[in-house]
Amino acid sequence: MAGVKAVDITGLDVAPLPVTINDVELEENIKDSLERDTFIGEYDIVVNVRSGVAELYGKMNTYFEKMRAEDLAASIAGIYFVDNNIGVNRDWSRYHYRPYMDLDNFFSAAPEKELTVFICSDSHFS
């Protein structure tokens, strides 16, 4: 370059090349991680890895489990992208949490039940 007389390279650090792991090792690492997980260890997930790209195939019951599998695969060193092809079972019925259920329906279904209500005045909380 015009005008450059010298370049000081005393503070220059050269990082070593990253260690590459072959695709077979990456597949095994992902499979081990999936099998050890308490949420998704029971599922049969097919894992394929090509050039650091992981492909996941199989069926699970919830989207949480599907995304958990993707997160676990992505956390493996050497994986650059996860193509998540896991399907979610549509016939799986979800548990619907309803904390405020309709009391009329509750008593008509079980008329022998009693409901006890405790009312505390503000003086109890001072």
N, C-alpha and C positions, 0 to 999 in steps of 0.2 A: 504494500500500500504506500502511496506517496506520503511522505512526511513521517513515517514510522521508522525510528532509528533502532529500537530494541523492544523486546517483550520480556517482562519479568515472569518467570514460571515457577518461582520458589514456593508460592502458596497454592499451587495447582495440585489437587488430589485426583487421582484416577481410580474410579470404582471398579471392582472386578465385575466381569460379566455375570449375570444372574445364572444360578444353577438351574438347568432345565431338567424336568422330570418327564420321563416318557409317559405316553398316554395310558399304557397298561397300569403303571403305578398310580396315576391319577384316578383311574377308574376304581382301583382297589381302595384307595384312600376315601373316595366318596362313598363307596358301598359300606365300608367300615363305619364311617361317620353316620350314615343313615341307619344302619342296624343297631348302633349303640344308643340312638335317640329314643327317649321314652315315649314320645308322641307318635313316631312313625316307624319304629323298629319292626312292627308286625307286618308291614306291607311289603309286597314283592315289587320292587322298583327296578326297572332295567336302566342301566347307566352305560352310555357310550361316550367316549372322549376322543376327539380328533383335533390335534393341534391346539390344545388348551381350551377347546370349546366342549362343554359337557351337555349331553342331551339326556333328559329324564323322561321315562315312559312308565305308565302304570295307572292304577285307579286308587283314589283315596276317598274318604267320607266327607272331608271338609276343605274349604279353601285355606283355612289356617294350616292344615297339614301339608297341603300343596306348596304353600309359600314357605313353610318351615323347611321342606326338602330342598327348595331352591336356595334358601339362605345357607343351609349347611353345605351344599355343593359349591356355592360361590365362595365360601370361607376357606376352601382348600387352596393352599399355596400352589400356584401354577395354573389355576383355572382363570380364564380371562372373560368368559361369558357362559351363561347357563341358558339353554333352550329348554324351557319347562313345558313338556307335552303331557303332563300328568292330568288325567281326567278326574272330575269330581262326580261321584255317584249321585244321580238325580233322585233316586228312589229312597235315599236316606232321609228319614224324618228328623227335623231339628227339634230340640227341646225349646219350647217357648216359655220364657220366664215372664210371668205376669204378677208383679208384686201387689197390684191393686185389683184383685179379682172382684167381680160383681157379687156383692153379698146376697142379692135376691136369688141368684142362681145357686149360690152356696147353700142357702137354707132350704130351697125347694128340692135340691138333690139329697139333702140330709136333714130333714126337719127335726130329728131328735137331738141334733147338736145344739149346744148352748154357746153363746158368745159372751164372754166376760170382758168388760171394758173398765180399765182403771183410769181415773182422771185425777191428776195431781195438780194441786194449786201451785201458784208461783212461790208461795212461802216455803215449800219443801226444797226449792232449789237455791235459796239464798244462803 
